[in-house]
Amino acid sequence: MIKHPDTVIKRLEYIKPGENAFNAMIPDELKLNVKGAKISQIYKRLDPNKPSYTVTGSGGGGTHIYHWAEPRALTNRERARLQTFPDHYIFMGSKESARRQIGMAVPCDGARIIFEAILNTFAGEKYSYIDANISE
């Protein structure tokens, strides 16, 4: 688990699920001193009622994906679960190396579904699908 400085914990206590460091009502003394960079994933908390936002493999402070209820970043194991890795999967290397591996991965279940659809299509077999909701 990441050990956060007290200011980060205090900042996270003001950020509601789905909000980030730039759209939350944070006291001036806890606001970030960043000009022109309003990257939406900085100190962004997950929303338990919505899908997770993109799991990234790198980034500076504030880009770790933050728990919706607790003032902390997700652990690598929690981030791996978002990417649908089974809990028994072992990541080799340092904590930062594991973070990169998780963030650079294609979600396991997503890859399986895509490849099964491709193989079934080539084999001429029917498979379940959902019609696209994109207008032409």
Protein Blocks (a to p, Z undefined) as FASTA:
>chain_A
ZZddfklmmmmmmpcghiafklcccdfklpccdehiacfkgopacdfkbccddddfbdce
hilopafkbgcdddfklmmmmnopafklccedjfklmmmmmmmpccfklmmmmmmmmmmm
mnopacdddddfbdZZ
